[in-house]
């Protein structure tokens, strides 16, 4: 009898010890704190578990999902005061001088409050953009690579563009050449993931550009395995279900022009060595090229837009390595048919979309989206840029980026695709 009691006592003590170990482990690795107070969060009762919609049966979830949901739920009460503290800290503003009204006007940003009518228009715009995306994702007659795969089929390295802010329950998929530098700055401020002299940055514009694109600054989905191990995919799904997910896109051809201008018309050592030298050799028949970009530019050796288009269409390119993120298709960066985005912004309406999104996220009083410049690559430039590109190449290029045109509601550039 005594042995039986000792055995039961041992089992209880071991169970308690294991639970304590799990709690300590999750605290150390940084358990996600679900601050689900954004406007997109689904309403739930005080006792509801984040990650489980109302009316869902607990038994429908895998055991590990149930465990993670309960574990994450327990952290809500412990950390409920943190967002308030964050808001008080951020609202104080930057120690650096504010941008003058003149500069704001020159840059073309409107800080004025958006009226109800504009908000209503924005709401309708979002409904239309999401409807277009979902319809074509569900349309079996419209196909493109990777469309039919599930979220579980996406390799971790293809999820590195999903940035997570656990403080406010936000996931942002960044697309290079679509204001991603400033949106990354916003995410750094909100997540307090970078300190300036021991204090989190409060003004997005204060954050140096080199820090913005430092991969160690952001918690991205492809880092989940290193942090959460075998629970990674389960946590991703919980966050994707409960967090507000957004991305910004732009006209695919204009984005290509912008990428070409910034990476090949300006001196960029990395892009010269990795991409320009092979392009100049393959498509311009140059040999014995300078090893540095400054020497090449001094000798008048530059990649042409025609070289760049040939490179994109060359079947050998993707066999060597996936497209660089600056010209990789958005559907390959952000997986819009596998991830149900709550907000789709466009660079063409950046100022209005940014202001509306920050308002929906309930962070508009904490920070402002950095002023945007009016000298962006314009859609009207397409005719000039593509004038010397053969018609057959333009048609092939459209097929290469067709999914981005269709999914995000950009009209087919008929003037470029016909004689």
HELIX and SHEET records of a PDB file:
HELIX    1   1 UNK A    2  UNK A   29  1                                  28    
HELIX    2   2 UNK A   58  UNK A   60  5                                   3    
HELIX    3   3 UNK A   63  UNK A   78  1                                  16    
HELIX    4   4 UNK A   82  UNK A   90  1                                   9    
HELIX    5   5 UNK A  101  UNK A  107  1                                   7    
HELIX    6   6 UNK A  116  UNK A  138  1                                  23    
HELIX    7   7 UNK A  151  UNK A  153  5                                   3    
HELIX    8   8 UNK A  156  UNK A  159  5                                   4    
HELIX    9   9 UNK A  180  UNK A  191  1                                  12    
HELIX   10  10 UNK A  204  UNK A  206  5                                   3    
HELIX   11  11 UNK A  209  UNK A  212  1                                   4    
HELIX   12  12 UNK A  215  UNK A  217  5                                   3    
HELIX   13  13 UNK A  221  UNK A  223  5                                   3    
HELIX   14  14 UNK A  224  UNK A  228  1                                   5    
HELIX   15  15 UNK A  229  UNK A  231  5                                   3    
HELIX   16  16 UNK A  232  UNK A  242  1                                  11    
HELIX   17  17 UNK A  252  UNK A  264  1                                  13    
HELIX   18  18 UNK A  269  UNK A  271  1                                   3    
HELIX   19  19 UNK A  272  UNK A  276  3                                   5    
HELIX   20  20 UNK A  277  UNK A  283  1                                   7    
HELIX   21  21 UNK A  293  UNK A  298  1                                   6    
HELIX   22  22 UNK A  305  UNK A  313  1                                   9    
HELIX   23  23 UNK A  315  UNK A  320  1                                   6    
HELIX   24  24 UNK A  330  UNK A  334  1                                   5    
HELIX   25  25 UNK A  347  UNK A  349  5                                   3    
HELIX   26  26 UNK A  350  UNK A  360  1                                  11    
HELIX   27  27 UNK A  379  UNK A  381  5                                   3    
HELIX   28  28 UNK A  382  UNK A  386  1                                   5    
HELIX   29  29 UNK A  391  UNK A  407  1                                  17    
HELIX   30  30 UNK A  414  UNK A  417  1                                   4    
SHEET    1   A 4 UNK A 162  UNK A 165  0                                        
SHEET    2   A 4 UNK A 170  UNK A 173 -1                                        
SHEET    3   A 4 UNK A 244  UNK A 249  1                                        
SHEET    4   A 4 UNK A 343  UNK A 346  1                                        
SHEET    1   B 2 UNK A 195  UNK A 196  0                                        
SHEET    2   B 2 UNK A 199  UNK A 200 -1                                        
END                                                                             
